[in-house]
Amino acid sequence: MSQINLRALKKSDSNLILNWMKNDKLRYLIGTVYPITELEHENWFQNRMLEKDNRMFVIELENETSIGIIGFKNLDWVNRNAELFIYIGEEAYWGKGYGTQALELMTKFAFNSLNLHMLYLEVFSYNKNATKTYERLGFKQDGVLRQSKFQDGKYYDKIIMSKINE
């Protein structure tokens, strides 16, 4: 498996992310049920680029193929924590360890460079592979929002996990 790099999000990445969000399986895994319009996506993307409490990065292979995004939302400099999010947008690269590599890099960046104390994330109970990956990387379950997600005629739990810089 090749190594990955993380690079800052650029305006030119907007169409790439929009194309990833057209994948029904990806939207299911991250909990976005309905497809978004180009206008909705453009508004979302512009807001992410401007928000000071967000940091988004593109996950790239060594050959500069972009395969996903990772980042922090809700950066809280006073309490030194942030919400972590990730998805591998290119389905051909799912389950190959690239997400794990990206999470390891972001965790080190958060704790060593940004001096954050805690990272937290949300994952839906049906996304078992993601939950196992987070646990392997030292994230612990903090709580469950029971039956908070209605999808495909069924309710699912949202799991809240965190990792402390110890």
mmCIF file of the C-alpha atoms, coordinates in Angstrom:
data_MODEL
# 
_entry.id   MODEL 
# 
loop_
_atom_site.group_PDB 
_atom_site.id 
_atom_site.type_symbol 
_atom_site.label_atom_id 
_atom_site.label_alt_id 
_atom_site.label_comp_id 
_atom_site.label_asym_id 
_atom_site.label_entity_id 
_atom_site.label_seq_id 
_atom_site.pdbx_PDB_ins_code 
_atom_site.Cartn_x 
_atom_site.Cartn_y 
_atom_site.Cartn_z 
_atom_site.occupancy 
_atom_site.B_iso_or_equiv 
_atom_site.pdbx_formal_charge 
_atom_site.auth_seq_id 
_atom_site.auth_comp_id 
_atom_site.auth_asym_id 
_atom_site.auth_atom_id 
_atom_site.pdbx_PDB_model_num 
ATOM 1   C CA . MET A 1 1   ? 0.000   0.000  0.000  1.00 0.00 ? 1   MET A CA 1 
ATOM 2   C CA . SER A 1 2   ? 1.346   3.416  -0.905 1.00 0.00 ? 2   SER A CA 1 
ATOM 3   C CA . GLN A 1 3   ? 1.674   6.229  1.590  1.00 0.00 ? 3   GLN A CA 1 
ATOM 4   C CA . ILE A 1 4   ? -0.788  9.080  1.612  1.00 0.00 ? 4   ILE A CA 1 
ATOM 5   C CA . ASN A 1 5   ? -0.371  12.819 1.852  1.00 0.00 ? 5   ASN A CA 1 
ATOM 6   C CA . LEU A 1 6   ? -2.751  15.409 3.222  1.00 0.00 ? 6   LEU A CA 1 
ATOM 7   C CA . ARG A 1 7   ? -3.008  18.745 1.493  1.00 0.00 ? 7   ARG A CA 1 
ATOM 8   C CA . ALA A 1 8   ? -5.083  21.815 2.179  1.00 0.00 ? 8   ALA A CA 1 
ATOM 9   C CA . LEU A 1 9   ? -8.440  22.034 0.470  1.00 0.00 ? 9   LEU A CA 1 
ATOM 10  C CA . LYS A 1 10  ? -8.516  24.247 -2.635 1.00 0.00 ? 10  LYS A CA 1 
ATOM 11  C CA . LYS A 1 11  ? -11.431 25.861 -4.456 1.00 0.00 ? 11  LYS A CA 1 
ATOM 12  C CA . SER A 1 12  ? -10.766 23.536 -7.382 1.00 0.00 ? 12  SER A CA 1 
ATOM 13  C CA . ASP A 1 13  ? -11.640 20.539 -5.142 1.00 0.00 ? 13  ASP A CA 1 
ATOM 14  C CA . SER A 1 14  ? -15.319 21.488 -5.080 1.00 0.00 ? 14  SER A CA 1 
ATOM 15  C CA . ASN A 1 15  ? -16.316 19.408 -8.125 1.00 0.00 ? 15  ASN A CA 1 
ATOM 16  C CA . LEU A 1 16  ? -14.320 16.426 -6.894 1.00 0.00 ? 16  LEU A CA 1 
ATOM 17  C CA . ILE A 1 17  ? -16.203 16.403 -3.596 1.00 0.00 ? 17  ILE A CA 1 
ATOM 18  C CA . LEU A 1 18  ? -19.535 16.935 -5.349 1.00 0.00 ? 18  LEU A CA 1 
ATOM 19  C CA . ASN A 1 19  ? -18.854 13.859 -7.502 1.00 0.00 ? 19  ASN A CA 1 
ATOM 20  C CA . TRP A 1 20  ? -18.027 11.784 -4.424 1.00 0.00 ? 20  TRP A CA 1 
ATOM 21  C CA . MET A 1 21  ? -21.285 12.878 -2.814 1.00 0.00 ? 21  MET A CA 1 
ATOM 22  C CA . LYS A 1 22  ? -23.219 11.399 -5.742 1.00 0.00 ? 22  LYS A CA 1 
ATOM 23  C CA . ASN A 1 23  ? -22.288 7.918  -4.479 1.00 0.00 ? 23  ASN A CA 1 
ATOM 24  C CA . ASP A 1 24  ? -25.309 6.457  -2.650 1.00 0.00 ? 24  ASP A CA 1 
ATOM 25  C CA . LYS A 1 25  ? -23.147 4.074  -0.571 1.00 0.00 ? 25  LYS A CA 1 
ATOM 26  C CA . LEU A 1 26  ? -20.908 6.884  0.657  1.00 0.00 ? 26  LEU A CA 1 
ATOM 27  C CA . ARG A 1 27  ? -23.867 9.088  1.546  1.00 0.00 ? 27  ARG A CA 1 
ATOM 28  C CA . TYR A 1 28  ? -25.378 6.167  3.471  1.00 0.00 ? 28  TYR A CA 1 
ATOM 29  C CA . LEU A 1 29  ? -22.185 5.598  5.464  1.00 0.00 ? 29  LEU A CA 1 
ATOM 30  C CA . ILE A 1 30  ? -21.816 9.241  6.447  1.00 0.00 ? 30  ILE A CA 1 
ATOM 31  C CA . GLY A 1 31  ? -25.530 9.717  7.063  1.00 0.00 ? 31  GLY A CA 1 
ATOM 32  C CA . THR A 1 32  ? -26.425 12.038 4.195  1.00 0.00 ? 32  THR A CA 1 
ATOM 33  C CA . VAL A 1 33  ? -29.576 10.441 2.863  1.00 0.00 ? 33  VAL A CA 1 
ATOM 34  C CA . TYR A 1 34  ? -30.561 12.712 0.012  1.00 0.00 ? 34  TYR A CA 1 
ATOM 35  C CA . PRO A 1 35  ? -28.436 13.829 -2.920 1.00 0.00 ? 35  PRO A CA 1 
ATOM 36  C CA . ILE A 1 36  ? -27.533 17.495 -2.801 1.00 0.00 ? 36  ILE A CA 1 
ATOM 37  C CA . THR A 1 37  ? -27.877 19.938 -5.637 1.00 0.00 ? 37  THR A CA 1 
ATOM 38  C CA . GLU A 1 38  ? -24.894 21.704 -7.150 1.00 0.00 ? 38  GLU A CA 1 
ATOM 39  C CA . LEU A 1 39  ? -26.043 24.969 -5.577 1.00 0.00 ? 39  LEU A CA 1 
ATOM 40  C CA . GLU A 1 40  ? -26.377 23.396 -2.117 1.00 0.00 ? 40  GLU A CA 1 
ATOM 41  C CA . HIS A 1 41  ? -22.932 21.881 -2.485 1.00 0.00 ? 41  HIS A CA 1 
ATOM 42  C CA . GLU A 1 42  ? -21.383 25.149 -3.646 1.00 0.00 ? 42  GLU A CA 1 
ATOM 43  C CA . ASN A 1 43  ? -22.885 26.999 -0.661 1.00 0.00 ? 43  ASN A CA 1 
ATOM 44  C CA . TRP A 1 44  ? -21.641 24.290 1.714  1.00 0.00 ? 44  TRP A CA 1 
ATOM 45  C CA . PHE A 1 45  ? -18.173 24.315 0.146  1.00 0.00 ? 45  PHE A CA 1 
ATOM 46  C CA . GLN A 1 46  ? -17.834 28.114 0.257  1.00 0.00 ? 46  GLN A CA 1 
ATOM 47  C CA . ASN A 1 47  ? -18.902 28.155 3.911  1.00 0.00 ? 47  ASN A CA 1 
ATOM 48  C CA . ARG A 1 48  ? -16.315 25.495 4.807  1.00 0.00 ? 48  ARG A CA 1 
ATOM 49  C CA . MET A 1 49  ? -13.594 27.507 3.076  1.00 0.00 ? 49  MET A CA 1 
ATOM 50  C CA . LEU A 1 50  ? -14.472 30.627 5.102  1.00 0.00 ? 50  LEU A CA 1 
ATOM 51  C CA . GLU A 1 51  ? -15.115 29.163 8.555  1.00 0.00 ? 51  GLU A CA 1 
ATOM 52  C CA . LYS A 1 52  ? -12.253 29.717 10.976 1.00 0.00 ? 52  LYS A CA 1 
ATOM 53  C CA . ASP A 1 53  ? -13.172 26.787 13.208 1.00 0.00 ? 53  ASP A CA 1 
ATOM 54  C CA . ASN A 1 54  ? -12.811 24.220 10.400 1.00 0.00 ? 54  ASN A CA 1 
ATOM 55  C CA . ARG A 1 55  ? -9.746  22.682 8.764  1.00 0.00 ? 55  ARG A CA 1 
ATOM 56  C CA . MET A 1 56  ? -10.247 20.423 5.742  1.00 0.00 ? 56  MET A CA 1 
ATOM 57  C CA . PHE A 1 57  ? -7.637  18.408 3.891  1.00 0.00 ? 57  PHE A CA 1 
ATOM 58  C CA . VAL A 1 58  ? -7.695  16.257 0.781  1.00 0.00 ? 58  VAL A CA 1 
ATOM 59  C CA . ILE A 1 59  ? -6.301  12.742 1.157  1.00 0.00 ? 59  ILE A CA 1 
ATOM 60  C CA . GLU A 1 60  ? -3.967  12.005 -1.743 1.00 0.00 ? 60  GLU A CA 1 
ATOM 61  C CA . LEU A 1 61  ? -1.959  8.993  -2.801 1.00 0.00 ? 61  LEU A CA 1 
ATOM 62  C CA . GLU A 1 62  ? 1.744   9.407  -3.631 1.00 0.00 ? 62  GLU A CA 1 
ATOM 63  C CA . ASN A 1 63  ? 0.794   9.823  -7.303 1.00 0.00 ? 63  ASN A CA 1 
ATOM 64  C CA . GLU A 1 64  ? -1.432  12.791 -6.306 1.00 0.00 ? 64  GLU A CA 1 
ATOM 65  C CA . THR A 1 65  ? -4.690  10.902 -6.892 1.00 0.00 ? 65  THR A CA 1 
ATOM 66  C CA . SER A 1 66  ? -7.277  12.458 -4.566 1.00 0.00 ? 66  SER A CA 1 
ATOM 67  C CA . ILE A 1 67  ? -9.268  9.793  -2.729 1.00 0.00 ? 67  ILE A CA 1 
ATOM 68  C CA . GLY A 1 68  ? -11.053 11.513 0.159  1.00 0.00 ? 68  GLY A CA 1 
ATOM 69  C CA . ILE A 1 69  ? -11.263 14.299 2.704  1.00 0.00 ? 69  ILE A CA 1 
ATOM 70  C CA . ILE A 1 70  ? -10.475 14.594 6.385  1.00 0.00 ? 70  ILE A CA 1 
ATOM 71  C CA . GLY A 1 71  ? -10.620 17.475 8.766  1.00 0.00 ? 71  GLY A CA 1 
ATOM 72  C CA . PHE A 1 72  ? -11.687 19.190 11.944 1.00 0.00 ? 72  PHE A CA 1 
ATOM 73  C CA . LYS A 1 73  ? -14.977 20.920 12.627 1.00 0.00 ? 73  LYS A CA 1 
ATOM 74  C CA . ASN A 1 74  ? -15.805 23.061 15.622 1.00 0.00 ? 74  ASN A CA 1 
ATOM 75  C CA . LEU A 1 75  ? -12.198 23.761 16.576 1.00 0.00 ? 75  LEU A CA 1 
ATOM 76  C CA . ASP A 1 76  ? -12.346 25.041 20.143 1.00 0.00 ? 76  ASP A CA 1 
ATOM 77  C CA . TRP A 1 77  ? -9.058  26.754 21.010 1.00 0.00 ? 77  TRP A CA 1 
ATOM 78  C CA . VAL A 1 78  ? -10.127 27.576 24.575 1.00 0.00 ? 78  VAL A CA 1 
ATOM 79  C CA . ASN A 1 79  ? -10.925 23.979 25.521 1.00 0.00 ? 79  ASN A CA 1 
ATOM 80  C CA . ARG A 1 80  ? -8.408  22.570 23.005 1.00 0.00 ? 80  ARG A CA 1 
ATOM 81  C CA . ASN A 1 81  ? -10.695 20.095 21.248 1.00 0.00 ? 81  ASN A CA 1 
ATOM 82  C CA . ALA A 1 82  ? -12.217 19.524 17.824 1.00 0.00 ? 82  ALA A CA 1 
ATOM 83  C CA . GLU A 1 83  ? -14.596 17.232 15.991 1.00 0.00 ? 83  GLU A CA 1 
ATOM 84  C CA . LEU A 1 84  ? -12.820 14.936 13.543 1.00 0.00 ? 84  LEU A CA 1 
ATOM 85  C CA . PHE A 1 85  ? -14.415 13.773 10.290 1.00 0.00 ? 85  PHE A CA 1 
ATOM 86  C CA . ILE A 1 86  ? -13.254 11.671 7.363  1.00 0.00 ? 86  ILE A CA 1 
ATOM 87  C CA . TYR A 1 87  ? -14.469 9.907  4.292  1.00 0.00 ? 87  TYR A CA 1 
ATOM 88  C CA . ILE A 1 88  ? -12.798 8.113  1.454  1.00 0.00 ? 88  ILE A CA 1 
ATOM 89  C CA . GLY A 1 89  ? -14.748 9.308  -1.560 1.00 0.00 ? 89  GLY A CA 1 
ATOM 90  C CA . GLU A 1 90  ? -13.245 6.955  -4.124 1.00 0.00 ? 90  GLU A CA 1 
ATOM 91  C CA . GLU A 1 91  ? -14.945 3.623  -3.491 1.00 0.00 ? 91  GLU A CA 1 
ATOM 92  C CA . ALA A 1 92  ? -12.083 1.678  -5.126 1.00 0.00 ? 92  ALA A CA 1 
ATOM 93  C CA . TYR A 1 93  ? -9.912  2.690  -2.150 1.00 0.00 ? 93  TYR A CA 1 
ATOM 94  C CA . TRP A 1 94  ? -12.309 1.642  0.621  1.00 0.00 ? 94  TRP A CA 1 
ATOM 95  C CA . GLY A 1 95  ? -11.015 -0.958 3.073  1.00 0.00 ? 95  GLY A CA 1 
ATOM 96  C CA . LYS A 1 96  ? -7.381  -0.603 2.006  1.00 0.00 ? 96  LYS A CA 1 
ATOM 97  C CA . GLY A 1 97  ? -6.053  1.228  5.067  1.00 0.00 ? 97  GLY A CA 1 
ATOM 98  C CA . TYR A 1 98  ? -5.892  4.721  3.589  1.00 0.00 ? 98  TYR A CA 1 
ATOM 99  C CA . GLY A 1 99  ? -8.472  6.048  6.013  1.00 0.00 ? 99  GLY A CA 1 
ATOM 100 C CA . THR A 1 100 ? -6.487  4.619  8.919  1.00 0.00 ? 100 THR A CA 1 
ATOM 101 C CA . GLN A 1 101 ? -3.323  6.315  7.657  1.00 0.00 ? 101 GLN A CA 1 
ATOM 102 C CA . ALA A 1 102 ? -5.150  9.624  7.290  1.00 0.00 ? 102 ALA A CA 1 
ATOM 103 C CA . LEU A 1 103 ? -6.627  9.355  10.783 1.00 0.00 ? 103 LEU A CA 1 
ATOM 104 C CA . GLU A 1 104 ? -3.193  8.621  12.252 1.00 0.00 ? 104 GLU A CA 1 
ATOM 105 C CA . LEU A 1 105 ? -1.711  11.678 10.499 1.00 0.00 ? 105 LEU A CA 1 
ATOM 106 C CA . MET A 1 106 ? -4.551  13.956 11.601 1.00 0.00 ? 106 MET A CA 1 
ATOM 107 C CA . THR A 1 107 ? -4.410  12.732 15.192 1.00 0.00 ? 107 THR A CA 1 
ATOM 108 C CA . LYS A 1 108 ? -0.662  13.438 15.349 1.00 0.00 ? 108 LYS A CA 1 
ATOM 109 C CA . PHE A 1 109 ? -1.215  16.855 13.758 1.00 0.00 ? 109 PHE A CA 1 
ATOM 110 C CA . ALA A 1 110 ? -3.990  17.677 16.233 1.00 0.00 ? 110 ALA A CA 1 
ATOM 111 C CA . PHE A 1 111 ? -2.050  16.632 19.312 1.00 0.00 ? 111 PHE A CA 1 
ATOM 112 C CA . ASN A 1 112 ? 1.524   17.566 18.359 1.00 0.00 ? 112 ASN A CA 1 
ATOM 113 C CA . SER A 1 113 ? 1.145   20.634 16.127 1.00 0.00 ? 113 SER A CA 1 
ATOM 114 C CA . LEU A 1 114 ? -2.163  22.183 17.192 1.00 0.00 ? 114 LEU A CA 1 
ATOM 115 C CA . ASN A 1 115 ? -1.688  21.152 20.833 1.00 0.00 ? 115 ASN A CA 1 
ATOM 116 C CA . LEU A 1 116 ? -5.270  19.917 21.100 1.00 0.00 ? 116 LEU A CA 1 
ATOM 117 C CA . HIS A 1 117 ? -6.197  17.905 24.158 1.00 0.00 ? 117 HIS A CA 1 
ATOM 118 C CA . MET A 1 118 ? -9.123  15.922 22.763 1.00 0.00 ? 118 MET A CA 1 
ATOM 119 C CA . LEU A 1 119 ? -10.635 14.837 19.456 1.00 0.00 ? 119 LEU A CA 1 
ATOM 120 C CA . TYR A 1 120 ? -14.185 13.579 19.158 1.00 0.00 ? 120 TYR A CA 1 
ATOM 121 C CA . LEU A 1 121 ? -16.294 12.165 16.346 1.00 0.00 ? 121 LEU A CA 1 
ATOM 122 C CA . GLU A 1 122 ? -19.690 10.783 15.461 1.00 0.00 ? 122 GLU A CA 1 
ATOM 123 C CA . VAL A 1 123 ? -20.332 7.502  13.679 1.00 0.00 ? 123 VAL A CA 1 
ATOM 124 C CA . PHE A 1 124 ? -23.576 5.684  12.939 1.00 0.00 ? 124 PHE A CA 1 
ATOM 125 C CA . SER A 1 125 ? -24.057 2.233  14.445 1.00 0.00 ? 125 SER A CA 1 
ATOM 126 C CA . TYR A 1 126 ? -24.391 0.603  11.027 1.00 0.00 ? 126 TYR A CA 1 
ATOM 127 C CA . ASN A 1 127 ? -20.884 1.735  10.015 1.00 0.00 ? 127 ASN A CA 1 
ATOM 128 C CA . LYS A 1 128 ? -19.123 -1.145 11.791 1.00 0.00 ? 128 LYS A CA 1 
ATOM 129 C CA . ASN A 1 129 ? -15.850 -0.885 9.847  1.00 0.00 ? 129 ASN A CA 1 
ATOM 130 C CA . ALA A 1 130 ? -15.393 2.758  10.818 1.00 0.00 ? 130 ALA A CA 1 
ATOM 131 C CA . THR A 1 131 ? -16.203 2.025  14.459 1.00 0.00 ? 131 THR A CA 1 
ATOM 132 C CA . LYS A 1 132 ? -13.601 -0.770 14.578 1.00 0.00 ? 132 LYS A CA 1 
ATOM 133 C CA . THR A 1 133 ? -10.996 1.494  12.976 1.00 0.00 ? 133 THR A CA 1 
ATOM 134 C CA . TYR A 1 134 ? -11.618 4.268  15.500 1.00 0.00 ? 134 TYR A CA 1 
ATOM 135 C CA . GLU A 1 135 ? -11.342 1.783  18.378 1.00 0.00 ? 135 GLU A CA 1 
ATOM 136 C CA . ARG A 1 136 ? -8.051  0.398  16.990 1.00 0.00 ? 136 ARG A CA 1 
ATOM 137 C CA . LEU A 1 137 ? -6.712  3.962  16.911 1.00 0.00 ? 137 LEU A CA 1 
ATOM 138 C CA . GLY A 1 138 ? -7.543  4.512  20.577 1.00 0.00 ? 138 GLY A CA 1 
ATOM 139 C CA . PHE A 1 139 ? -10.912 6.257  20.363 1.00 0.00 ? 139 PHE A CA 1 
ATOM 140 C CA . LYS A 1 140 ? -13.294 5.340  23.180 1.00 0.00 ? 140 LYS A CA 1 
ATOM 141 C CA . GLN A 1 141 ? -17.063 5.389  23.133 1.00 0.00 ? 141 GLN A CA 1 
ATOM 142 C CA . ASP A 1 142 ? -18.373 8.290  25.212 1.00 0.00 ? 142 ASP A CA 1 
ATOM 143 C CA . GLY A 1 143 ? -22.059 7.997  24.534 1.00 0.00 ? 143 GLY A CA 1 
ATOM 144 C CA . VAL A 1 144 ? -24.860 6.974  22.251 1.00 0.00 ? 144 VAL A CA 1 
ATOM 145 C CA . LEU A 1 145 ? -27.691 9.031  20.844 1.00 0.00 ? 145 LEU A CA 1 
ATOM 146 C CA . ARG A 1 146 ? -30.143 6.185  20.685 1.00 0.00 ? 146 ARG A CA 1 
ATOM 147 C CA . GLN A 1 147 ? -32.229 5.790  17.549 1.00 0.00 ? 147 GLN A CA 1 
ATOM 148 C CA . SER A 1 148 ? -31.320 9.290  16.368 1.00 0.00 ? 148 SER A CA 1 
ATOM 149 C CA . LYS A 1 149 ? -30.999 8.396  12.679 1.00 0.00 ? 149 LYS A CA 1 
ATOM 150 C CA . PHE A 1 150 ? -33.952 7.231  10.588 1.00 0.00 ? 150 PHE A CA 1 
ATOM 151 C CA . GLN A 1 151 ? -32.858 5.615  7.366  1.00 0.00 ? 151 GLN A CA 1 
ATOM 152 C CA . ASP A 1 152 ? -34.380 2.975  5.120  1.00 0.00 ? 152 ASP A CA 1 
ATOM 153 C CA . GLY A 1 153 ? -37.380 2.547  7.404  1.00 0.00 ? 153 GLY A CA 1 
ATOM 154 C CA . LYS A 1 154 ? -35.301 1.858  10.514 1.00 0.00 ? 154 LYS A CA 1 
ATOM 155 C CA . TYR A 1 155 ? -33.780 3.807  13.420 1.00 0.00 ? 155 TYR A CA 1 
ATOM 156 C CA . TYR A 1 156 ? -30.041 3.709  14.126 1.00 0.00 ? 156 TYR A CA 1 
ATOM 157 C CA . ASP A 1 157 ? -27.858 4.953  16.948 1.00 0.00 ? 157 ASP A CA 1 
ATOM 158 C CA . LYS A 1 158 ? -25.267 7.684  16.609 1.00 0.00 ? 158 LYS A CA 1 
ATOM 159 C CA . ILE A 1 159 ? -22.126 6.774  18.550 1.00 0.00 ? 159 ILE A CA 1 
ATOM 160 C CA . ILE A 1 160 ? -19.981 9.548  20.035 1.00 0.00 ? 160 ILE A CA 1 
ATOM 161 C CA . MET A 1 161 ? -16.295 8.657  20.457 1.00 0.00 ? 161 MET A CA 1 
ATOM 162 C CA . SER A 1 162 ? -13.239 10.578 21.620 1.00 0.00 ? 162 SER A CA 1 
ATOM 163 C CA . LYS A 1 163 ? -9.506  10.315 22.068 1.00 0.00 ? 163 LYS A CA 1 
ATOM 164 C CA . ILE A 1 164 ? -7.504  12.214 24.674 1.00 0.00 ? 164 ILE A CA 1 
ATOM 165 C CA . ASN A 1 165 ? -3.914  13.339 24.122 1.00 0.00 ? 165 ASN A CA 1 
ATOM 166 C CA . GLU A 1 166 ? -2.191  11.380 26.896 1.00 0.00 ? 166 GLU A CA 1 
# 
